[in-house]
Amino acid sequence: MTNHIVLFEPLMPANTGNIARTCAGTNTVLDLIEPLGFSTDDKHLKRAGLDYWDKVTIHYHENLPVFMKTLKEKDEFFLISKFATRAYSQANYCAQDHNYYFIFGKETTGLPEPFMRKFYEHCLRIPQNDQHIRALNLSNSAAIIIYEVLRQQSFPNLELSHHYSHDKLKD
């Protein structure tokens, strides 16, 4: 079982860098669907991802149809959208023989409407107060989703605790 964060045509290098850092810390694959609104050599991207960029498995895809062709029969994918009616916490992400893909839209326009309509049953929402904001930040949304997925999967290959040589909570 492998988890993937998929970014459709991301525009802001800081968001992608932050998501790459989250992917590095959670053993999550990052899929980037082109065109990107920046170069992956961008200094802002590297600053946001710090020195973690090389610790992330990244797959680049020419466009959305090309990406969709990479999915296998047992792969499960979810579109993360404020327009969905089912909360992300209502889905089950625990099938051991499945890979999970969480597709996020571009910061300004989200995912293409025809694509979302075609795969309506795959759409998930992060609850929010729509009277106060248009949408949550993309990198925050990716972190919310992947940590719920990992919680359901019992945090595979992650340390639930760690001993540090200068541990502030121990003598």
NUDOGU-11600 format. One record per residue (C-alpha): residue in one letter; x, y, z. Coordinates in pm, whole numbers, padded with zeros to 5 digits, always signed. Example, Ala and Ser with C-alpha at 12.3 -4.5 7.8 and 13.67 -1.06 7.14 Angstrom:
! residues 2
A+01230-00450+00780
S+01367-00106+00714
***
This chain:
! residues 171
M+00000+00000+00000
T+00134+00338-00104
N-00020+00679-00045
H+00008+00957-00302
I-00060+01329-00288
V-00143+01444-00642
L-00125+01813-00733
F-00307+01921-01048
E-00123+02211-01213
P+00006+02367-00890
L+00088+02737-00916
M+00259+02832-00590
P+00604+02693-00523
A+00577+02743-00146
N+00268+02521-00130
T+00435+02247-00332
G+00751+02275-00124
N+00554+02245+00200
I+00365+01946+00062
A+00693+01786-00046
R+00817+01823+00312
T+00501+01657+00444
C+00547+01379+00187
A+00908+01328+00301
G+00800+01304+00664
T+00517+01059+00593
N+00667+00837+00319
T+00404+00967+00077
V+00465+00985-00299
L+00415+01325-00462
D+00260+01328-00810
L+00276+01656-01003
I+00046+01705-01301
E+00182+01955-01551
P+00192+02229-01647
L+00344+02357-01325
G+00328+02728-01247
F+00697+02729-01150
S+01022+02546-01206
T+01111+02268-00964
D+01448+02444-00942
D+01269+02749-00801
K+01442+02889-00490
H+01106+02937-00311
L+01019+02573-00371
K+01350+02454-00230
R+01323+02692+00065
A+00976+02561+00155
G+01089+02201+00114
L+01425+02284+00272
D+01665+01996+00222
Y+01387+01736+00199
W+01326+01759-00177
D+01563+01468-00248
K+01386+01254+00015
V+01056+01259-00175
T+00955+01021-00451
I+00816+01252-00720
H+00635+01150-01036
Y+00569+01404-01309
H+00270+01361-01541
E+00219+01546-01869
N-00150+01615-01800
L-00454+01482-01614
P-00556+01215-01872
V-00199+01080-01879
F-00198+01063-01499
M-00532+00880-01489
K-00395+00616-01727
T-00125+00531-01469
L-00386+00412-01216
K-00426+00038-01180
E-00744-00160-01112
K-00695-00178-00733
D-00581+00182-00699
E-00825+00412-00526
F-00836+00783-00597
F-01017+01068-00431
L-01075+01423-00548
I-01043+01671-00265
S-01286+01956-00321
K-01493+02203-00123
F-01781+02109-00356
A-01794+01747-00237
T-02072+01633-00006
R-01887+01350+00172
A-01628+01431+00440
Y-01277+01286+00405
S-01318+01119+00745
Q-01606+00907+00611
A-01386+00710+00369
N-01186+00397+00451
Y-00820+00393+00347
C-00715+00058+00491
A-00717-00198+00208
Q-00366-00343+00221
D-00355-00431-00149
H-00458-00081-00268
N-00264+00235-00343
Y-00438+00558-00248
Y-00426+00879-00453
F-00554+01212-00322
I-00595+01462-00603
F-00591+01833-00522
G-00675+02110-00768
K-00479+02417-00862
E-00483+02695-00603
T-00691+02939-00809
T-00949+02723-00987
G-00938+02378-00828
L-01000+02068-01039
P-01173+02087-01378
E-01553+02074-01336
P-01611+01804-01604
F-01353+01582-01433
M-01520+01632-01094
R-01864+01559-01236
K-01737+01243-01404
F-01590+01114-01077
Y-01843+01263-00834
E-01850+00948-00618
H-01474+00992-00557
C-01507+01348-00423
L-01426+01425-00059
R-01452+01748+00138
I-01265+01889+00436
P-01536+02054+00649
Q-01496+02430+00671
N-01706+02742+00732
D-01777+02855+00375
Q-01916+03187+00499
H-01572+03286+00630
I-01329+03153+00367
R-01322+03034+00005
A-01090+02742+00078
L-00823+02616+00312
N-00458+02649+00213
L-00348+02372-00021
S-00054+02252+00188
N-00266+02250+00505
S-00535+02053+00321
A-00284+01794+00201
A-00154+01751+00557
I-00505+01712+00700
I-00589+01441+00446
I-00266+01241+00465
Y-00264+01231+00844
E-00621+01097+00854
V-00519+00833+00600
L-00211+00741+00804
R-00413+00735+01129
Q-00652+00483+00976
Q-00354+00280+00853
S-00191+00288+01202
F+00093+00515+01085
P+00290+00252+00886
N+00669+00292+00897
L+00645+00609+01107
E+00784+00659+01455
L+00510+00726+01708
S+00781+00842+01945
H+01151+00913+01915
H+01435+00959+02163
Y+01635+01276+02104
S+01976+01331+02260
H+01858+01666+02396
D+01502+01567+02481
K+01321+01864+02638
L+01068+01638+02812
K+01311+01403+02986
D+01587+01447+03243
***
